[in-house]
Amino acid sequence: MKIMVLNGPNINFLGIREKEVYGSQNYEEMCQYIKRNIKKEIELEIYQSNIEGELINLIQKAYFDKFDGIVINPGAYTHTSIALYDAIKSVSIPIIEVHISNIHKREEFRHKSFTAAACIGQICGLGSDGYILAIEFLYNKIINK
């Protein structure tokens, strides 16, 4: 089973930016935490980009490279990107949107997610564990088809 994790803008600045919102765990520590806490039979590829078009290219790569699922944290593109919404809708891959913080407890503009409507679900506010829960859900959904 192959699952891709996509992280959008500024996620690479975990541990640096807004620690009161995102915690002190840095990006590399988060990636290692996720890898350590998923089933060994899952092949996981983790990417981060600050560029919207690169995230779209990675979604398309997941389609052509036959990934079984995607976990995406679109970062601020969550609230602005119709292009990411269209890319998610264009692939026949189950995708779960994840946010480290609870976007619904933050500024009003963060409450609206353009991308969530294209995904099978959304997890927010559970920190790095949200990624693990999303991966476990995809694993169980795909294995138990």
KAURZI-V561779 format. One record per residue. N is the residue number from 1. PHI is phi in whole degrees, -180 to 180 (* if undefined). PSI is psi in whole degrees, -180 to 180 (999 if undefined). Layout:
n={N	N}
phi={PHI	PHI}
psi={PSI	PSI}
//
This chain:
n={1	2	3	4	5	6	7	8	9	10	11	12	13	14	15	16	17	18	19	20	21	22	23	24	25	26	27	28	29	30	31	32	33	34	35	36	37	38	39	40	41	42	43	44	45	46	47	48	49	50	51	52	53	54	55	56	57	58	59	60	61	62	63	64	65	66	67	68	69	70	71	72	73	74	75	76	77	78	79	80	81	82	83	84	85	86	87	88	89	90	91	92	93	94	95	96	97	98	99	100	101	102	103	104	105	106	107	108	109	110	111	112	113	114	115	116	117	118	119	120	121	122	123	124	125	126	127	128	129	130	131	132	133	134	135	136	137	138	139	140	141	142	143	144	145}
phi={*	-116	-127	-106	-110	-114	-120	-88	-60	72	-65	-66	-99	-57	85	-113	-93	36	-59	-68	-100	-105	86	-100	-65	-84	-60	-64	-61	-63	-61	-65	-60	-62	-61	-70	-112	-117	-61	-64	-79	-92	-88	-116	-121	-116	-129	-140	-147	-91	-113	-55	-62	-67	-64	-64	-60	-69	-61	-67	-60	-60	-66	-70	-91	61	-73	-86	-166	-133	-113	-124	-113	-73	58	-65	-65	-50	-98	-136	-103	-73	-62	-67	-55	-62	-64	-64	-66	-80	-107	-96	-125	-67	-130	-118	-87	-128	-133	-67	-94	-86	-62	-82	-104	-109	-56	-53	-64	-84	-73	-94	-115	-71	-80	-59	-65	-91	-98	-80	-175	-139	-124	-144	87	-108	62	-62	-64	-60	-64	-64	-62	-65	-64	-62	-62	-61	-59	-67	-67	-78	-66	-95	-56}
psi={132	125	136	136	124	130	132	-158	138	-3	-29	-10	16	144	-12	-48	141	62	-28	-20	-46	-7	-178	-7	128	173	-47	-41	-41	-44	-44	-40	-46	-49	-38	-23	20	165	141	-27	0	124	117	131	128	131	154	137	144	1	121	-46	-35	-38	-40	-44	-38	-38	-44	-37	-42	-37	-51	-30	9	47	148	-21	161	138	123	132	94	-1	-142	-20	-18	-40	2	-19	103	-31	-42	-41	-49	-40	-43	-43	-26	-16	147	58	133	130	135	132	134	142	136	-44	166	100	-21	-10	9	-160	149	-41	-20	-9	-25	125	116	-36	-28	-36	-21	-10	165	-15	174	137	129	151	5	16	-148	-27	-24	-37	-45	-43	-40	-43	-44	-42	-47	-43	-50	-37	-41	-42	-37	24	999}
//
